[in-house]
Amino acid sequence: MSVAGPGVPGQGLNLRAPSRSASRLGLAPIETPASVDVIAGETTRLRGQNSVAEAVSQNATGITTIADPGNGNGAFTARGFAGPNSIQQLYDGTRLFVGAGTVTFPFDTWNVERIEVLRGPASVLYGDGAIGGVVNVVTKKPVFTPIHEARAALGSDGIARLALDTGGPIGDAVAYRLNVSGNRAGGWLSPDGDFRNLAVSGAVTLQASPDLAFTLSHDFGYQEPVRYWGTPLVNGRIFESTRFKNYNVRDAKILWTDNWTQLKTEWSPSADVTIRNTAYRLRSRRHWRDVEQYAFNRSTGLIDRSDYLEIYHQQEQVGNRFDATFRGNLFGFRNEFVAGFDVNHIAFTHTNNFYFDTTTSVSPFAYDPGGFPAAGRARPAYATSTDQASVFAENRLILSEKLSLLSGGRYDAPSLHRTNLVTGAAFDKDFRALSYRFGAVYNPTPDTALYAQYATATDPVGSLISLSQNLAGFQLSTGQQVEVGAKGVAFAGAVEWTLAGYRIVKDNLISTVPGQPTISTQVGRQSSHGFEAALAVHLSEAWRVDANLAVLRAQYDDFNETVGGAVVSYAGRQPIDVPERIGNLWINYAFARDWEARIGLQYVGETFSDFGNNARRPAYTLVNAGLDHQVSRESRLSLRVYNLFDEVYAIRGNAVNGVGTNWLLGRPRTVELAYSVTW
């Protein structure tokens, strides 16, 4: 129902929609020598995808989510690599540095204009922590044409949603946009399966002159996610009698608040020069108090609970990003060049209870959840101060109407100071990293592109701003990728397609020295290679099909770990949480006037919860369905059924000594009915 403004992507692959996530030059995907998904925000809402994790994993090619209710929203897998330190998440092009493996914002799709997903190394654009790719959530912007939309929804397990989107002019030179979305539910778990969240996004644009604009925005996120860390496996299986049980303590608490303030300036003094600056302040406050590990004890028949934790995070990031783009000629050829810098200061404080040493046991069926031990409350653990500075440049040389060359480089220089708040001990660590890429695009026809790319990247050995003392002696892990592919548009845009093949090698993993189980060094290697394809076909006014498939081989090439005092090699094993088969299919059918049905299939191949590939999690296929009725020009009624066949599936898992202990289950079959209206 939302009104699409200029440059707002629609359904399909959006190969001609400008994007800045894969190139700071604002190239369209068909002009870029890389794999890029541009997912329209309206598409995610029509498909009933209320979270960013759902939108990315059910629409982008080869991406899965391993996010859980306790560790945030920014955990994905891509091209054989997993987690927020390998797949970076941005908000309107701004990166929030990962603290202790946790990213909690953004999470709601209501204020999303589009989601841009770059698959493959992206350190040349955004620094360390992007060897697998980047997910950039781009928000709705202020508009000078009035727009107003509201949505209300009710569903299974007490689900209730309310949302508002309003925008328009305030005089001749000022426009605004305000988005508010609130969600709550009783949840499908018992006890304490409820959740609630609120996302507020506001922005004001001052068009000071035709070539100069200022946009001030503030985004607020409040979340109390489900206090759930998994369901215990009983003899390697999930039983129906325990599937809906939550084994956390009664007074468990998870609470996150995020605030993002940004001031963006864009100035185009001429048609060939564009200058952009973004100043930002990002703040996160997080609190956990719960018991996080559950395992079935065969000898007693009880569920053993351990890892009683209380943790606080306080994180603040202040920074500025500047870039200037110049369009002209170089050696007689058309040329586009961008250069800039990015600086940040990040203060991070971690408070915890040092893994309070308590174990309790409860019946798998009828039990008293109990409470969190009063003696286990948190106290300050450590604080870090990180200063990051980088410079970057990118160039596109257009040799002919058919051939263009893209190159880029980035130099990063982060410095960390960490203080132990218990002992007072401190250390400093400096990193230096140079990333670059070279690519070429050849257009045999105006609607077809063949490309090749070589890129390098870096990943931290742990979360950079929460680097521990035992990792302080190591450098950033390095990676390289070679990728070739093809993209095209046919039949006046009715068909869009992409193909890509790649190989990525990541070096400098921390590995135990063979024969010396007490010594670790940075010699490990991990690699992946694979094939990806996507297709969008608008068969007629009534039918639309969107499909993608990723097939890969991911493995540890050289990686050892000390187990029981001996060094064990995991060479050839599949990395933890990484599936090697991923596919999505969406079919839309407008079967009658003002009626449209859709069905979506998501396939995720088998994964493992341990390095040795003994704790297997089976593949799963989810089926989601929807039915929309355009009640009037201004209103729409939507029915959504999630997990139509009530598949029991695991998003993540834990293992001890190669034996799976518990699975984090996805939601069962649920139904929602939503009503949207515009005015």
C-alpha positions, 0 to 999 in steps of 0.5 A: 500500500505504501507509495513508492517514491523516486528510486524506491525499488519494487518487486524482483531483483532490482538489477537497475536500482541504484545501490551504495552498499556494493559501491560508494559510486551508487552503481546499480547491481547490473553495473557492479562486479559483485553479487548484490541483492536489493530487497524492497521494504514493501516486498518484505511487508507484503510477505509478512516478514516483520523482522530484518532477520526474516526479510534477509534470510527468506529473500536474499540469495544464500543467506541464513539467520542464526540470530537467537532471542538472547544474542541479538538480530545481526547474526547471519551466515553467507558463503561459508562464514557465520556471525556478526564478525564475518557478516557485517550489518549497517543501518543507513550505511553506518556500521555499529561495531560489534560488542561481545558478538552482539548486534541488537539494531535494527530489527523491524521492517516497518521503516525499511525502504530497502535492504541491500545485501552484498555477498562476499568480502566487503572490507574495502568498503566497510572495514574489518568484519565483512569477509562473508558480506554486508547487510545494509538496512536503508530507511524510509526518507522524508518526502515532499508528497504527503504519505500516511499509512497505518497497520493493525494485526492480531494473531496466534499466541496473543500476537498484536501489532500496531504501526504508523508511517506518516510523512510530507512537507512542512513548508516549501523547503522542509519535509519529515518522515515518522515511523512507529511500530510496536509488537507484542505477544504471549508467545508459543513457549510456556512459561514466560514466552512473551515478547514486546518491542517498539521501533521509532524512526523520525527524520527531517530534511531541509532542502536548503537549495536545489543542490544542498540538503541536510537530513537529521534523523533519530532512531530508537529501538526497545526490545524485550525478546523471548527469554528462551535459549533452546529446547533440550534434546532427549536422546538426540530428539525433540519430543512434542511434550517438551517442544513448547517448554521454556526452561529459563528461570521465572525472573529471567530478563533480556532488555535492549535499548538502542538510539541512533542519531545521524546528521547527513549532508549532501551537496552537489555544487555541479553535475560532476561533483557530489560531497556527502558527510554523515555525523553520527552517535550510536548508543546501546544499553543491554541487560541479560539475567537468565540461565542459558544452558540446558541438557537432558541427564540420562541417569536422572531423567531431569533437565540440568541447567547451568550458566546462570548469567547476568550481563550488562552492556553499555556502548557508545559510538561517535563518528563521522564519514565523509566522501566526495565523488567526481565524474569526468574523464581520464586518459580520454575515457569517462571516469568516476572517482570517490574518496573519503575517510571514516573516524570513530570513537567507541566506548564499551563497558561489559559487566557480568557475574563471571559465569556464576557457578550454579547448576540446578535440575528440573523435571522435563514436564512439570517443574518450578522454574525457580529464580535467579540466585541473589548472590549471582548478580553482576559486577563490572568486568572490563571497559574498552576504548577504541579509536578507528580511522580509515581512508578509502577510495574507489574508481570506475573507468568506462573504457567503452559502452561495453567494458568498465573497470572498477577498483578500490582500496581502504586502509584501516587503523583501529587502536584499542585500550582495555582495562580490567575493572576488577584487577586494574590490569590494562593493555593496548593493541593497534591493528593495521589493515589494507583491503582492496578489490579489482573488478571488470564488467563486460556488457555483450548487450545493454541488458546483460553483464558478465563480470569478474572480481578479486577482493581481499578482506579482514576479520577480527579474531574476536569482537574487536571492541571486546578483544580479550587478553588471551587474543591480544597477541594475534592480528586480524584474520585475512581473506581473499575472494575470486568471483565470476558471474553474469546478470541480465534483464529480459523481456522489458524487465519481466525477467531478471536473473543472476549467476555467480561462482566464487572461492573464498580463503580465510587465513590466520585462524587461531589453531593449536600447534600439533604436538603442543596442546598448550600452545596456539598460533595463528596459522589456521585456514578456512575456505569455501567455494560455491555457486549462486543463482537467482531468478525473478519472472513476472509471467503475466499480470496474474503470476510472479515467481522469485527464486534463488539457490546457493550450493557451496562447499565450506570447510576448515582447511587447517584448524586444530583444537585441544580436546582432553589434553590432545590436539585434534584436527578438524581439517575437512569439517564443515564450519559450525552453523554453516549450511551448504544448500540454501534456497528460497521460492516465492510464487504470487498469483492474483487469481481474481480482481482485488485478490492475491495469494502467495506461497513461500518456501525456504530451504536450509541444508543440514548444519552442525553445532560442533567443530567435529561435525558430530552434533548434526542439525537436520535440514528443514523446509519452511512454507509460509502462505499469504492471502491479500484482499484489496478492500478498497483503494485505500485499504487492504486485508491480509491473512498470513500463515507462518510455518504452514506445515508446523515443521519442527526445526532448529536455527541454532544448537549447542553441543558438549564433547560432540553431543548436541545438548539443546536446539533453539527452535523456530516458531511453530505454525502461527496465523496473523490477520492484518488490516492496512489503510492509507490516506 
